[in-house]
Amino acid sequence: MTQVIRKAAELRDKVAAWKRSGMLVGVVPTMGALHDGHLSLARAARKQSDRVIVTVFVNPMQFNNASDLDKYPRDEAQDLALLEAEGVDVLFAPGVDEVYPDGFATTVSVAGITEPLEGAFRPGHFDGVATVCSKLFGMTQAGRAFFGEKDWQQLQVVQQLTRDLNMPIRIIGCPTIREEDGLAMSSRNVRLTAEEHELAPRLHSVMQEAAAKIRDGVPVEGALNDAKTELKDAGFGALDYLELRTVDGLKPATDLAEPARMLAAIWLGDVRLIDNIAV
Ligand code: PAF
């Protein structure tokens, strides 16, 4: 039975009791509208911790676009049913006032790796993510937190944050879960029309083709330019970025001298898709 908790004080008491009996607590931070990607994180947490908390909080502070926040899918009853089936112990679903009470005045800001890619296109987004993750880690007092590699830059930001602030929590990155056609699972995918949904997996296949070319020695810029043209011709909307970056520090990569990751964000209708793959 998954218990729904909305107040940080109640959660704290519960976690304190677990910890007194020597249990390791894992947390999966989410914004709800759960899909198989989230459930794979809950399963990883289940395997690697004694008790599992999944947080569901649509964090207004990380949305730089009011209509994206309004349209963000929400279905707590279904989320709860899915978490019950995974044997999750607690669904922590605080209200906005619980997370950001009157007088809340702190922003957590990570420099450097937050600047390119998502940071350049979504000003303030990573301050919102870093602030809410700091709050959620404090509220849950978990020893491990599980994040999907789908949000690769977010994962690096959270790792940097917890390292820099000596937070007593281990961040565990888990592989991106894809639909059969290769589309990375995302809560926003439910907003794609049937036609867009058919086109969306092309993003992943075009990225894979570009990665294969780069591995075969085609210059990075040329391979990425070909991929951009293919995406445009296929019918995608504006491309925010398609870039090769070093795994360590997300610096622009012009070759494979260091391990690299290809990252993309592109519009399809009014949905923004993001994806990344190892090269
Ligand atoms: O990846 C998400 O769903 C959110 O950015 C997170 C980590 C739950 C913080 O709100």
Residues whose N, C-alpha, C, O or C-beta is under 5 A from the ligand:
A	BS01	PAF	P29 T30 M31 F57 N59 V129 V132
